[in-house]
């Protein structure tokens, strides 16, 4: 995996890597500008990390994997290795995930000083041409890693604000979920056959997208458009929504235990339906692509329609003909290694491989995803009960 990233990173000059670094780092700090100080350390659920933690963790990544190997580098604070490690067991102990929001110190001001300290050291190292091929590969990974956290920041800020009683707005800019889906739903035919999927070629990619390999796929039809709010609301209003025959057993138990009656952020006031957006509470846009649903809800809706969710192989084969990128789209595929996958040794090998169990693959990206970050081969993954991400449905028959 590291070798692959090293080969790819050599395509960038020192100047272009530096520009990419500066742009990525500044974008992360821009995302928190509209937050109040009280929002910065909020952690309403275990799966939500405080915005302050994201600022520090993305900085820790560059310090831990690159700067600590530079002889002249001075560590900003040795406590940060414990406070801001996420899940790298081979690096050392760390704060439990559900306790990140309990750490009120260091203060935000100190975290911003930490970012500047690391940014200055990174720029100095790059400008002095002190980077090995391995360092270059790790910078590429670090930039992709920070872009992932930028998407997480938006999703988690939405959860922090959207689950509050006052449901304050985050931004005056139009949120992705306000935009109508103007695409006419067409059914695209994909013939049976042996195909190749997975990444191959130039540019950055994660190791879980490789190796490219052959798959046999039966003929199928896939919808060109995503399921809309209106279509899912029809499901809710029908008696079929509470028909356990449409739900997987585990999904039905989740629905009943959690008292799930509608997608996350939906609210019914009198006879009208509303949805919390980053711009605040708004009347539900019926033509907008459905968002924030679990795999269980997606599977149940597909059953109600007499259809199914695509496999990740089907999605990738059809992606060139699809209007994708508005929502992460659930597939029916388990998140598993591709044939021939090899996990890298050491801490870097913990990035993807160790999560290949009990999760489902999502494809496509969303409008919370940084521009250029996603690809047709990109494999995102979440547990089937999660729905705080920008997730939607595409049907297959």
Secondary structure as GFF3:
##gff-version 3
##sequence-region A 1 397
A	DSSP	alpha_helix	2	9	.	.	.	ID=ss1
A	DSSP	alpha_helix	14	31	.	.	.	ID=ss2
A	DSSP	three_ten_helix	37	39	.	.	.	ID=ss3
A	DSSP	alpha_helix	51	65	.	.	.	ID=ss4
A	DSSP	three_ten_helix	67	69	.	.	.	ID=ss5
A	DSSP	alpha_helix	80	83	.	.	.	ID=ss6
A	DSSP	three_ten_helix	97	102	.	.	.	ID=ss7
A	DSSP	alpha_helix	108	127	.	.	.	ID=ss8
A	DSSP	alpha_helix	133	162	.	.	.	ID=ss9
A	DSSP	three_ten_helix	176	178	.	.	.	ID=ss10
A	DSSP	beta_strand	187	190	.	.	.	ID=ss11
A	DSSP	beta_strand	193	197	.	.	.	ID=ss12
A	DSSP	three_ten_helix	207	209	.	.	.	ID=ss13
A	DSSP	beta_strand	213	217	.	.	.	ID=ss14
A	DSSP	beta_strand	220	223	.	.	.	ID=ss15
A	DSSP	alpha_helix	229	237	.	.	.	ID=ss16
A	DSSP	three_ten_helix	239	242	.	.	.	ID=ss17
A	DSSP	three_ten_helix	244	246	.	.	.	ID=ss18
A	DSSP	alpha_helix	249	258	.	.	.	ID=ss19
A	DSSP	beta_strand	266	269	.	.	.	ID=ss20
A	DSSP	beta_strand	272	277	.	.	.	ID=ss21
A	DSSP	beta_strand	280	283	.	.	.	ID=ss22
A	DSSP	alpha_helix	295	304	.	.	.	ID=ss23
A	DSSP	beta_strand	308	309	.	.	.	ID=ss24
A	DSSP	alpha_helix	312	318	.	.	.	ID=ss25
A	DSSP	three_ten_helix	319	321	.	.	.	ID=ss26
A	DSSP	beta_strand	328	334	.	.	.	ID=ss27
A	DSSP	three_ten_helix	347	350	.	.	.	ID=ss28
A	DSSP	three_ten_helix	353	355	.	.	.	ID=ss29
A	DSSP	beta_strand	360	363	.	.	.	ID=ss30
A	DSSP	beta_strand	380	382	.	.	.	ID=ss31
A	DSSP	beta_strand	391	392	.	.	.	ID=ss32
A	DSSP	beta_strand	395	396	.	.	.	ID=ss33
###
